[in-house]
Amino acid sequence: MPPILIKSVCKGHDLVDVFINGRFFEKIAKEISLEDVPLNTKVIDGANKTIISPFYNAHTHAAMTLLRGYADDMGLFKWLSEYIWPLESKITPEDVYWGSRLAILEMIKSGTVFFADMYWNREETIRAVIEMGVRATIGVTFAENLMSKESIEKNFDFLEQNVACHERIQLAVMPHSIYTVGDALWKRCAETAQRLGLILHTHIAETAEEVENCIKKTGKTPVQYLDSLGVLDNNVVLAHAIHLTSEDIAILEKRKVTLVHNPASNMKLSSGKMNISALMKAGIPIALGTDGASSNNNLDMGEEMKLAALLAKLEGNPELLNAEEAFQMATVRGAKAYRVNAGEIKEGMLADALLIDLNNERLIPNHHFLSNWVYSADARSIDKVICHGKTIMENGAVENESEILENVKKFAMKK
């Protein structure tokens, strides 16, 4: 992979040259001479472009692109038990591979280079990630109501044997939820994650029904219940976290847990609205995720970023979750949540970037680029996507697009 030199590109309010060598941003300066870079360096003209961080999708189920539009306009538990889980039982490993490739294609074209994935047949998702050049945290998923004891043991064996998975991939321990995983398995998942230095990721407090059932069963809210098991720590990332008490928020702050906001899915399933103001006041880090395409119904982090900012303002404060904060939530906070040295255009950080066409009609006039990016722009303004020092989208095109689309259409035909 040849080095890349981007000449005269806008970064914030400055025009700079950006030199990418291998996986990293090696130098960012007002001017970098061609004489100071290797002869095989690819030179990109940055005129009328700006360079920004791409998106880091902190919670999704990639291969659920296969279920896009299959079961809409219903609540979470009916959606899961009557539609999603029954159809998922018929999905083959090869289906997961093509569904994951479709998801990655959609994410690349909308500016995402990393996703945290909770799904089945993780080997197929790993294969898709490696082939398409993005980053991912791939979950080893646990759900006792959907798995045999043998499958659970195989999952733990997989974790033990594949910690060093790939330079762009890390594994995570992902028990599905408090209603699909029991006490003993929760403790074992947490112990395994801590011992192997992995992230522990799950859904939590997504619906009022989940909270009510947990209180009836344990006398505690979901957050209090997990805390009583000794599960919560600074390696824990919790998706949704909608129905929280003040005590829950205090626990999350104390345990240094990261949350993932999924506004589109939360609204579509009528699950509720995250209490952004209380969580931000407590200083709890919040990343952003799309959830799966069967409950969103797309994987566009730009759209998610705008929804998050607008939804927060319904709390009655137009200054809550401003453009800068929403952008951070969609970029560097997702990277930090999963311990990826990325999410900012800085020397020494992994070379992930978007080149944005400033001549796009939604970015004109350019009074404040970041406000335009959060509230106005769409994916059509993305000129190039760079991940791990390699250009993976150029002029709106991603390698092997047609093959991916045709194979996913075959799944829909056989359903």
Secondary structure, DSSP 8 states (H G I E B T S, - for coil): ---EEEEEEEETTEEEEEEEETTEEEEEES---GGGS-TT-EEEE-TTEEEE--EEEEEE-GGGGGGTTTS-SS-HHHIIIIIIHHHHTT--HHHHHHHHHHHHHHHHHTTEEEEEE--S-HHHHHHHHHHHT-EEEEEEEE-TTT--HHHHHHHHHHHHH-SS-BTTEEEEEEE--TTTS-HHHHHHHHHHHHHHT-EEEEEES-SHHHHHHHHHHHSS-HHHHHHHTT--STTEEEEE--S--HHHHHHHHHHT-EEEE-HHHHHHTT-----HHHHHHTT--EEE----TTSSS---HHHHHHHHHHHHGGGS-TTSS-HHHHHHHHTHHHHHHTT-S-SS--TTSB--EEEEETTSGGG-S-S-HHHHHHHT--GGGEEEEEETTEEEEETTB-TTHHHHHHHHHHHHHH-
